Amino acid sequence: MKTYDVMWRPQARGDLLSLYEWIAEQADPDTAYEYVSKIEAHAAALSSYPERGTAREDLAPGVRTIPYRRRTVIAYRVLDDLVEILAIAHAGRDLGGAFN
Protein backbone atom coordinates (compact mmCIF):
# COMPACT_ATOMS: atom_id res chain seq x y z
CA MET A 1 0.00 0.00 0.00
CA LYS A 2 1.28 3.46 -0.95
CA THR A 3 1.89 5.93 1.87
CA TYR A 4 2.11 9.69 1.59
CA ASP A 5 4.15 12.23 3.51
CA VAL A 6 2.00 14.74 5.40
CA MET A 7 3.15 18.38 5.35
CA TRP A 8 1.50 21.32 7.13
CA ARG A 9 1.36 24.68 5.34
CA PRO A 10 2.19 27.69 7.56
CA GLN A 11 -1.45 28.85 7.46
CA ALA A 12 -2.65 25.49 8.77
CA ARG A 13 -0.08 25.58 11.59
CA GLY A 14 -1.28 29.10 12.42
CA ASP A 15 -4.88 27.90 12.45
CA LEU A 16 -3.90 25.09 14.83
CA LEU A 17 -2.04 27.50 17.13
CA SER A 18 -5.01 29.89 17.18
CA LEU A 19 -7.31 27.01 18.05
CA TYR A 20 -4.95 25.92 20.83
CA GLU A 21 -4.90 29.45 22.27
CA TRP A 22 -8.69 29.75 22.12
CA ILE A 23 -9.27 26.39 23.85
CA ALA A 24 -6.60 27.15 26.46
CA GLU A 25 -8.38 30.42 27.24
CA GLN A 26 -11.85 28.84 27.33
CA ALA A 27 -10.81 25.69 29.22
CA ASP A 28 -7.15 25.08 30.07
CA PRO A 29 -3.80 24.39 28.34
CA ASP A 30 -3.98 20.62 28.93
CA THR A 31 -7.35 20.36 27.21
CA ALA A 32 -6.09 22.52 24.34
CA TYR A 33 -2.96 20.41 23.92
CA GLU A 34 -4.95 17.18 23.88
CA TYR A 35 -7.42 18.51 21.30
CA VAL A 36 -4.85 19.88 18.85
CA SER A 37 -2.66 16.78 19.26
CA LYS A 38 -5.61 14.64 18.21
CA ILE A 39 -6.19 16.88 15.19
CA GLU A 40 -2.54 16.38 14.22
CA ALA A 41 -2.94 12.61 14.58
CA HIS A 42 -6.15 12.67 12.53
CA ALA A 43 -4.32 14.58 9.78
CA ALA A 44 -1.34 12.22 9.97
CA ALA A 45 -3.69 9.28 9.31
CA LEU A 46 -4.30 10.74 5.83
CA SER A 47 -0.88 9.32 4.92
CA SER A 48 -2.44 5.91 4.30
CA TYR A 49 -5.72 6.85 2.61
CA PRO A 50 -5.81 10.52 1.57
CA GLU A 51 -8.72 10.24 -0.86
CA ARG A 52 -11.22 9.54 1.92
CA GLY A 53 -12.07 13.20 2.40
CA THR A 54 -14.76 15.08 0.53
CA ALA A 55 -13.71 16.83 -2.69
CA ARG A 56 -14.23 20.61 -2.34
CA GLU A 57 -13.50 22.04 -5.76
CA ASP A 58 -15.74 24.98 -4.76
CA LEU A 59 -12.93 26.14 -2.44
CA ALA A 60 -9.98 25.64 -4.78
CA PRO A 61 -8.78 23.04 -7.27
CA GLY A 62 -7.84 19.74 -5.63
CA VAL A 63 -8.98 20.68 -2.13
CA ARG A 64 -10.50 17.98 0.03
CA THR A 65 -11.89 18.21 3.57
CA ILE A 66 -12.30 15.79 6.41
CA PRO A 67 -14.09 16.48 9.69
CA TYR A 68 -12.70 15.96 13.15
CA ARG A 69 -15.25 15.54 15.97
CA ARG A 70 -17.93 17.33 13.93
CA ARG A 71 -16.69 20.80 14.95
CA THR A 72 -13.33 20.96 13.22
CA VAL A 73 -12.57 20.59 9.51
CA ILE A 74 -9.16 19.80 8.03
CA ALA A 75 -8.66 21.11 4.49
CA TYR A 76 -5.93 19.44 2.46
CA ARG A 77 -4.67 18.62 -1.02
CA VAL A 78 -3.07 15.43 -2.36
CA LEU A 79 0.02 16.04 -4.52
CA ASP A 80 1.95 13.05 -5.92
CA ASP A 81 3.39 11.46 -2.73
CA LEU A 82 2.36 14.29 -0.42
CA VAL A 83 -0.69 15.28 1.60
CA GLU A 84 -0.56 19.03 2.12
CA ILE A 85 -2.59 20.28 5.10
CA LEU A 86 -3.89 23.69 4.01
CA ALA A 87 -6.16 24.99 6.75
CA ILE A 88 -8.03 24.09 9.92
CA ALA A 89 -11.51 25.48 10.55
CA HIS A 90 -13.28 25.17 13.89
CA ALA A 91 -16.88 25.75 14.92
CA GLY A 92 -18.23 26.71 11.52
CA ARG A 93 -15.45 29.05 10.40
CA ASP A 94 -15.72 29.64 6.68
CA LEU A 95 -12.89 27.93 4.81
CA GLY A 96 -13.48 30.02 1.69
CA GLY A 97 -11.25 32.83 2.92
CA ALA A 98 -8.34 30.43 3.36
CA PHE A 99 -7.94 30.00 -0.40
CA ASN A 100 -8.10 33.62 -1.63
N, CA, C and O atoms as a GROMACS GRO file, in nm:
protein
  400
    1MET      N    1   0.083  -0.118   0.000
    1MET     CA    2   0.000   0.000   0.000
    1MET      C    3   0.088   0.125   0.000
    1MET      O    4   0.186   0.134   0.075
    2LYS      N    5   0.053   0.220  -0.083
    2LYS     CA    6   0.128   0.346  -0.095
    2LYS      C    7   0.101   0.433   0.029
    2LYS      O    8  -0.012   0.442   0.076
    3THR      N    9   0.205   0.496   0.079
    3THR     CA   10   0.189   0.593   0.187
    3THR      C   11   0.239   0.729   0.139
    3THR      O   12   0.328   0.738   0.055
    4TYR      N   13   0.182   0.831   0.195
    4TYR     CA   14   0.211   0.969   0.159
    4TYR      C   15   0.275   1.040   0.277
    4TYR      O   16   0.245   1.011   0.392
    5ASP      N   17   0.364   1.133   0.247
    5ASP     CA   18   0.414   1.223   0.351
    5ASP      C   19   0.306   1.326   0.379
    5ASP      O   20   0.230   1.362   0.289
    6VAL      N   21   0.297   1.371   0.502
    6VAL     CA   22   0.200   1.474   0.540
    6VAL      C   23   0.278   1.600   0.578
    6VAL      O   24   0.364   1.596   0.666
    7MET      N   25   0.248   1.711   0.511
    7MET     CA   26   0.315   1.838   0.535
    7MET      C   27   0.211   1.944   0.570
    7MET      O   28   0.106   1.952   0.507
    8TRP      N   29   0.240   2.024   0.670
    8TRP     CA   30   0.150   2.132   0.714
    8TRP      C   31   0.197   2.264   0.653
    8TRP      O   32   0.313   2.302   0.669
    9ARG      N   33   0.108   2.333   0.584
    9ARG     CA   34   0.136   2.468   0.534
    9ARG      C   35   0.139   2.563   0.655
    9ARG      O   36   0.074   2.536   0.756
   10PRO      N   37   0.213   2.673   0.646
   10PRO     CA   38   0.219   2.769   0.756
   10PRO      C   39   0.080   2.817   0.801
   10PRO      O   40   0.056   2.833   0.921
   11GLN      N   41  -0.011   2.840   0.708
   11GLN     CA   42  -0.145   2.885   0.746
   11GLN      C   43  -0.215   2.782   0.834
   11GLN      O   44  -0.281   2.818   0.931
   12ALA      N   45  -0.202   2.654   0.799
   12ALA     CA   46  -0.265   2.548   0.877
   12ALA      C   47  -0.205   2.541   1.017
   12ALA      O   48  -0.277   2.522   1.115
   13ARG      N   49  -0.073   2.556   1.027
   13ARG     CA   50  -0.008   2.558   1.159
   13ARG      C   51  -0.058   2.677   1.240
   13ARG      O   52  -0.081   2.666   1.361
   14GLY      N   53  -0.074   2.792   1.174
   14GLY     CA   54  -0.128   2.910   1.242
   14GLY      C   55  -0.270   2.888   1.290
   14GLY      O   56  -0.307   2.929   1.400
   15ASP      N   57  -0.350   2.822   1.206
   15ASP     CA   58  -0.488   2.790   1.246
   15ASP      C   59  -0.488   2.701   1.370
   15ASP      O   60  -0.567   2.721   1.462
   16LEU      N   61  -0.398   2.602   1.371
   16LEU     CA   62  -0.390   2.509   1.483
   16LEU      C   63  -0.346   2.582   1.610
   16LEU      O   64  -0.399   2.557   1.718
   17LEU      N   65  -0.250   2.672   1.598
   17LEU     CA   66  -0.204   2.750   1.713
   17LEU      C   67  -0.316   2.840   1.765
   17LEU      O   68  -0.336   2.850   1.886
   18SER      N   69  -0.390   2.904   1.676
   18SER     CA   70  -0.501   2.989   1.718
   18SER      C   71  -0.608   2.908   1.790
   18SER      O   72  -0.664   2.953   1.890
   19LEU      N   73  -0.634   2.788   1.740
   19LEU     CA   74  -0.731   2.700   1.805
   19LEU      C   75  -0.682   2.660   1.943
   19LEU      O   76  -0.758   2.660   2.040
   20TYR      N   77  -0.554   2.625   1.953
   20TYR     CA   78  -0.495   2.592   2.083
   20TYR      C   79  -0.515   2.707   2.181
   20TYR      O   80  -0.561   2.687   2.294
   21GLU      N   81  -0.480   2.828   2.139
   21GLU     CA   82  -0.490   2.945   2.227
   21GLU      C   83  -0.634   2.969   2.271
   21GLU      O   84  -0.658   3.001   2.387
   22TRP      N   85  -0.728   2.954   2.179
   22TRP     CA   86  -0.869   2.975   2.212
   22TRP      C   87  -0.916   2.872   2.314
   22TRP      O   88  -0.982   2.907   2.412
   23ILE      N   89  -0.884   2.744   2.292
   23ILE     CA   90  -0.927   2.639   2.385
   23ILE      C   91  -0.859   2.658   2.521
   23ILE      O   92  -0.922   2.640   2.625
   24ALA      N   93  -0.732   2.694   2.521
   24ALA     CA   94  -0.660   2.716   2.646
   24ALA      C   95  -0.724   2.827   2.727
   24ALA      O   96  -0.732   2.820   2.850
   25GLU      N   97  -0.772   2.930   2.658
   25GLU     CA   98  -0.838   3.042   2.724
   25GLU      C   99  -0.977   3.002   2.776
   25GLU      O  100  -1.016   3.040   2.886
   26GLN      N  101  -1.049   2.925   2.695
   26GLN     CA  102  -1.185   2.884   2.733
   26GLN      C  103  -1.186   2.772   2.837
   26GLN      O  104  -1.276   2.767   2.922
   27ALA      N  105  -1.087   2.684   2.831
   27ALA     CA  106  -1.081   2.569   2.922
   27ALA      C  107  -0.949   2.574   2.999
   27ALA      O  108  -0.940   2.637   3.105
   28ASP      N  109  -0.847   2.507   2.945
   28ASP     CA  110  -0.715   2.508   3.007
   28ASP      C  111  -0.612   2.456   2.906
   28ASP      O  112  -0.650   2.394   2.806
   29PRO      N  113  -0.483   2.481   2.930
   29PRO     CA  114  -0.380   2.439   2.834
   29PRO      C  115  -0.375   2.288   2.809
   29PRO      O  116  -0.348   2.245   2.697
   30ASP      N  117  -0.401   2.207   2.911
   30ASP     CA  118  -0.398   2.062   2.893
   30ASP      C  119  -0.506   2.016   2.796
   30ASP      O  120  -0.481   1.931   2.710
   31THR      N  121  -0.625   2.070   2.811
   31THR     CA  122  -0.735   2.036   2.721
   31THR      C  123  -0.702   2.081   2.579
   31THR      O  124  -0.728   2.008   2.483
   32ALA      N  125  -0.646   2.200   2.566
   32ALA     CA  126  -0.609   2.252   2.434
   32ALA      C  127  -0.503   2.164   2.369
   32ALA      O  128  -0.513   2.133   2.251
   33TYR      N  129  -0.403   2.125   2.446
   33TYR     CA  130  -0.296   2.041   2.392
   33TYR      C  131  -0.352   1.907   2.345
   33TYR      O  132  -0.318   1.859   2.237
   34GLU      N  133  -0.437   1.847   2.426
   34GLU     CA  134  -0.495   1.718   2.388
   34GLU      C  135  -0.576   1.730   2.259
   34GLU      O  136  -0.566   1.645   2.171
   35TYR      N  137  -0.657   1.835   2.248
   35TYR     CA  138  -0.742   1.851   2.130
   35TYR      C  139  -0.659   1.872   2.003
   35TYR      O  140  -0.683   1.805   1.903
   36VAL      N  141  -0.563   1.962   2.007
   36VAL     CA  142  -0.485   1.988   1.885
   36VAL      C  143  -0.394   1.870   1.852
   36VAL      O  144  -0.366   1.845   1.734
   37SER      N  145  -0.347   1.798   1.952
   37SER     CA  146  -0.266   1.678   1.926
   37SER      C  147  -0.348   1.573   1.853
   37SER      O  148  -0.296   1.505   1.764
   38LYS      N  149  -0.474   1.560   1.888
   38LYS     CA  150  -0.561   1.464   1.821
   38LYS      C  151  -0.594   1.508   1.679
   38LYS      O  152  -0.612   1.424   1.591
   39ILE      N  153  -0.602   1.638   1.656
   39ILE     CA  154  -0.619   1.688   1.519
   39ILE      C  155  -0.496   1.652   1.436
   39ILE      O  156  -0.508   1.607   1.323
   40GLU      N  157  -0.378   1.673   1.494
   40GLU     CA  158  -0.254   1.638   1.422
   40GLU      C  159  -0.251   1.489   1.389
   40GLU      O  160  -0.211   1.450   1.279
   41ALA      N  161  -0.292   1.405   1.483
   41ALA     CA  162  -0.294   1.261   1.458
   41ALA      C  163  -0.396   1.225   1.351
   41ALA      O  164  -0.371   1.138   1.267
   42HIS      N  165  -0.510   1.291   1.353
   42HIS     CA  166  -0.615   1.267   1.252
   42HIS      C  167  -0.562   1.304   1.113
   42HIS      O  168  -0.585   1.232   1.016
   43ALA      N  169  -0.492   1.416   1.105
   43ALA     CA  170  -0.432   1.458   0.978
   43ALA      C  171  -0.322   1.361   0.935
   43ALA      O  172  -0.311   1.329   0.817
   44ALA      N  173  -0.242   1.315   1.029
   44ALA     CA  174  -0.134   1.222   0.997
   44ALA      C  175  -0.188   1.091   0.940
   44ALA      O  176  -0.122   1.026   0.858
   45ALA      N  177  -0.308   1.052   0.981
   45ALA     CA  178  -0.369   0.928   0.931
   45ALA      C  179  -0.403   0.938   0.782
   45ALA      O  180  -0.427   0.835   0.718
   46LEU      N  181  -0.406   1.058   0.727
   46LEU     CA  182  -0.430   1.074   0.583
   46LEU      C  183  -0.316   1.015   0.501
   46LEU      O  184  -0.330   0.996   0.381
   47SER      N  185  -0.203   0.987   0.564
   47SER     CA  186  -0.088   0.932   0.492
   47SER      C  187  -0.119   0.796   0.428
   47SER      O  188  -0.057   0.758   0.329
   48SER      N  189  -0.213   0.723   0.485
   48SER     CA  190  -0.244   0.591   0.430
   48SER      C  191  -0.365   0.588   0.338
   48SER      O  192  -0.376   0.496   0.256
   49TYR      N  193  -0.454   0.683   0.348
   49TYR     CA  194  -0.572   0.684   0.262
   49TYR      C  195  -0.621   0.828   0.243
   49TYR      O  196  -0.725   0.865   0.298
   50PRO      N  197  -0.549   0.909   0.167
   50PRO     CA  198  -0.581   1.052   0.158
   50PRO      C  199  -0.707   1.085   0.078
   50PRO      O  200  -0.761   1.195   0.092
   51GLU      N  201  -0.754   0.994  -0.004
   51GLU     CA  202  -0.872   1.023  -0.086
   51GLU      C  203  -1.004   1.010  -0.011
   51GLU      O  204  -1.111   1.030  -0.069
   52ARG      N  205  -0.998   0.977   0.117
   52ARG     CA  206  -1.122   0.954   0.192
   52ARG      C  207  -1.200   1.082   0.221
   52ARG      O  208  -1.319   1.075   0.250
   53GLY      N  209  -1.137   1.195   0.214
   53GLY     CA  210  -1.207   1.320   0.240
   53GLY      C  211  -1.302   1.356   0.127
   53GLY      O  212  -1.304   1.292   0.022
   54THR      N  213  -1.379   1.459   0.150
   54THR     CA  214  -1.476   1.508   0.053
   54THR      C  215  -1.410   1.609  -0.041
   54THR      O  216  -1.346   1.703   0.005
   55ALA      N  217  -1.425   1.588  -0.171
   55ALA     CA  218  -1.371   1.683  -0.269
   55ALA      C  219  -1.443   1.817  -0.253
   55ALA      O  220  -1.565   1.821  -0.244
   56ARG      N  221  -1.366   1.927  -0.250
   56ARG     CA  222  -1.423   2.061  -0.234
   56ARG      C  223  -1.367   2.155  -0.340
   56ARG      O  224  -1.299   2.253  -0.309
   57GLU      N  225  -1.396   2.122  -0.464
   57GLU     CA  226  -1.350   2.204  -0.576
   57GLU      C  227  -1.408   2.345  -0.569
   57GLU      O  228  -1.354   2.437  -0.631
   58ASP      N  229  -1.516   2.365  -0.493
   58ASP     CA  230  -1.574   2.498  -0.476
   58ASP      C  231  -1.480   2.590  -0.398
   58ASP      O  232  -1.491   2.712  -0.409
   59LEU      N  233  -1.389   2.534  -0.320
   59LEU     CA  234  -1.293   2.614  -0.244
   59LEU      C  235  -1.171   2.649  -0.327
   59LEU      O  236  -1.128   2.764  -0.332
   60ALA      N  237  -1.116   2.547  -0.392
   60ALA     CA  238  -0.998   2.564  -0.478
   60ALA      C  239  -0.972   2.429  -0.545
   60ALA      O  240  -1.014   2.326  -0.494
   61PRO      N  241  -0.905   2.430  -0.658
   61PRO     CA  242  -0.878   2.304  -0.727
   61PRO      C  243  -0.801   2.205  -0.640
   61PRO      O  244  -0.700   2.239  -0.578
   62GLY      N  245  -0.851   2.082  -0.635
   62GLY     CA  246  -0.784   1.975  -0.563
   62GLY      C  247  -0.804   1.970  -0.413
   62GLY      O  248  -0.751   1.881  -0.347
   63VAL      N  249  -0.879   2.065  -0.358
   63VAL     CA  250  -0.898   2.068  -0.213
   63VAL      C  251  -0.997   1.961  -0.169
   63VAL      O  252  -1.100   1.939  -0.233
   64ARG      N  253  -0.963   1.896  -0.059
   64ARG     CA  254  -1.050   1.798   0.003
   64ARG      C  255  -1.064   1.838   0.150
   64ARG      O  256  -0.977   1.905   0.205
   65THR      N  257  -1.172   1.796   0.214
   65THR     CA  258  -1.189   1.821   0.357
   65THR      C  259  -1.228   1.693   0.429
   65THR      O  260  -1.289   1.602   0.372
   66ILE      N  261  -1.191   1.690   0.554
   66ILE     CA  262  -1.230   1.579   0.641
   66ILE      C  263  -1.263   1.637   0.778
   66ILE      O  264  -1.189   1.721   0.829
   67PRO      N  265  -1.373   1.593   0.838
   67PRO     CA  266  -1.410   1.648   0.969
   67PRO      C  267  -1.332   1.580   1.082
   67PRO      O  268  -1.286   1.467   1.069
   68TYR      N  269  -1.321   1.652   1.191
   68TYR     CA  270  -1.270   1.596   1.315
   68TYR      C  271  -1.369   1.633   1.425
   68TYR      O  272  -1.390   1.751   1.451
   69ARG      N  273  -1.428   1.535   1.488
   69ARG     CA  274  -1.525   1.554   1.596
   69ARG      C  275  -1.638   1.651   1.562
   69ARG      O  276  -1.686   1.723   1.650
   70ARG      N  277  -1.679   1.655   1.441
   70ARG     CA  278  -1.793   1.733   1.393
   70ARG      C  279  -1.777   1.885   1.402
   70ARG      O  280  -1.853   1.957   1.337
   71ARG      N  281  -1.683   1.935   1.478
   71ARG     CA  282  -1.669   2.080   1.495
   71ARG      C  283  -1.546   2.138   1.426
   71ARG      O  284  -1.534   2.259   1.411
   72THR      N  285  -1.456   2.052   1.385
   72THR     CA  286  -1.333   2.096   1.322
   72THR      C  287  -1.320   2.031   1.185
   72THR      O  288  -1.352   1.914   1.168
   73VAL      N  289  -1.274   2.109   1.088
   73VAL     CA  290  -1.257   2.059   0.952
   73VAL      C  291  -1.111   2.080   0.911
   73VAL      O  292  -1.053   2.186   0.931
   74ILE      N  293  -1.053   1.974   0.855
   74ILE     CA  294  -0.916   1.980   0.803
   74ILE      C  295  -0.926   1.989   0.652
   74ILE      O  296  -0.984   1.902   0.587
   75ALA      N  297  -0.870   2.094   0.594
   75ALA     CA  298  -0.866   2.111   0.449
   75ALA      C  299  -0.726   2.072   0.401
   75ALA      O  300  -0.626   2.114   0.459
   76TYR      N  301  -0.721   1.992   0.294
   76TYR     CA  302  -0.593   1.944   0.246
   76TYR      C  303  -0.598   1.919   0.096
   76TYR      O  304  -0.704   1.923   0.033
   77ARG      N  305  -0.481   1.892   0.040
   77ARG     CA  306  -0.467   1.862  -0.102
   77ARG      C  307  -0.370   1.745  -0.116
   77ARG      O  308  -0.271   1.737  -0.042
   78VAL      N  309  -0.396   1.657  -0.210
   78VAL     CA  310  -0.308   1.543  -0.236
   78VAL      C  311  -0.224   1.576  -0.360
   78VAL      O  312  -0.278   1.605  -0.467
   79LEU      N  313  -0.092   1.573  -0.343
   79LEU     CA  314   0.002   1.604  -0.452
   79LEU      C  315   0.103   1.490  -0.462
   79LEU      O  316   0.184   1.472  -0.371
   80ASP      N  317   0.101   1.415  -0.570
   80ASP     CA  318   0.195   1.305  -0.592
   80ASP      C  319   0.206   1.216  -0.467
   80ASP      O  320   0.114   1.139  -0.438
   81ASP      N  321   0.317   1.227  -0.393
   81ASP     CA  322   0.339   1.146  -0.273
   81ASP      C  323   0.323   1.228  -0.145
   81ASP      O  324   0.379   1.193  -0.041
   82LEU      N  325   0.246   1.335  -0.152
   82LEU     CA  326   0.236   1.429  -0.041
   82LEU      C  327   0.091   1.466  -0.013
   82LEU      O  328   0.012   1.489  -0.105
   83VAL      N  329   0.057   1.470   0.115
   83VAL     CA  330  -0.069   1.528   0.160
   83VAL      C  331  -0.033   1.662   0.223
   83VAL      O  332   0.043   1.667   0.319
   84GLU      N  333  -0.087   1.768   0.168
   84GLU     CA  334  -0.056   1.903   0.212
   84GLU      C  335  -0.175   1.956   0.294
   84GLU      O  336  -0.282   1.981   0.239
   85ILE      N  337  -0.154   1.974   0.424
   85ILE     CA  338  -0.259   2.028   0.510
   85ILE      C  339  -0.262   2.179   0.488
   85ILE      O  340  -0.163   2.248   0.511
   86LEU      N  341  -0.377   2.229   0.443
   86LEU     CA  342  -0.389   2.368   0.401
   86LEU      C  343  -0.447   2.461   0.507
   86LEU      O  344  -0.401   2.574   0.523
   87ALA      N  345  -0.548   2.413   0.578
   87ALA     CA  346  -0.616   2.499   0.675
   87ALA      C  347  -0.694   2.413   0.773
   87ALA      O  348  -0.729   2.299   0.744
   88ILE      N  349  -0.720   2.471   0.890
   88ILE     CA  350  -0.803   2.409   0.992
   88ILE      C  351  -0.914   2.509   1.024
   88ILE      O  352  -0.887   2.626   1.051
   89ALA      N  353  -1.037   2.461   1.020
   89ALA     CA  354  -1.151   2.548   1.055
   89ALA      C  355  -1.224   2.485   1.172
   89ALA      O  356  -1.248   2.364   1.173
   90HIS      N  357  -1.259   2.567   1.270
   90HIS     CA  358  -1.328   2.517   1.389
   90HIS      C  359  -1.459   2.592   1.410
   90HIS      O  360  -1.467   2.713   1.388
   91ALA      N  361  -1.558   2.519   1.452
   91ALA     CA  362  -1.688   2.575   1.492
   91ALA      C  363  -1.752   2.659   1.382
   91ALA      O  364  -1.800   2.770   1.407
   92GLY      N  365  -1.752   2.605   1.261
   92GLY     CA  366  -1.823   2.671   1.152
   92GLY      C  367  -1.750   2.782   1.081
   92GLY      O  368  -1.808   2.851   0.998
   93ARG      N  369  -1.621   2.802   1.112
   93ARG     CA  370  -1.545   2.905   1.040
   93ARG      C  371  -1.548   2.876   0.891
   93ARG      O  372  -1.536   2.760   0.849
   94ASP      N  373  -1.564   2.978   0.813
   94ASP     CA  374  -1.572   2.964   0.668
   94ASP      C  375  -1.433   2.938   0.611
   94ASP      O  376  -1.341   3.018   0.629
   95LEU      N  377  -1.418   2.826   0.542
   95LEU     CA  378  -1.289   2.793   0.480
   95LEU      C  379  -1.263   2.872   0.353
   95LEU      O  380  -1.149   2.878   0.307
   96GLY      N  381  -1.365   2.931   0.296
   96GLY     CA  382  -1.348   3.002   0.169
   96GLY      C  383  -1.240   3.107   0.172
   96GLY      O  384  -1.168   3.124   0.073
   97GLY      N  385  -1.226   3.179   0.281
   97GLY     CA  386  -1.125   3.283   0.292
   97GLY      C  387  -0.982   3.229   0.296
   97GLY      O  388  -0.887   3.304   0.272
   98ALA      N  389  -0.967   3.102   0.326
   98ALA     CA  390  -0.834   3.043   0.336
   98ALA      C  391  -0.768   3.022   0.201
   98ALA      O  392  -0.648   2.997   0.194
   99PHE      N  393  -0.846   3.032   0.093
   99PHE     CA  394  -0.794   3.000  -0.040
   99PHE      C  395  -0.795   3.120  -0.133
   99PHE      O  396  -0.780   3.104  -0.254
  100ASN      N  397  -0.811   3.240  -0.081
  100ASN     CA  398  -0.810   3.362  -0.163
  100ASN      C  399  -0.671   3.415  -0.178
  100ASN      O  400  -0.650   3.517  -0.244
   0.00000   0.00000   0.00000
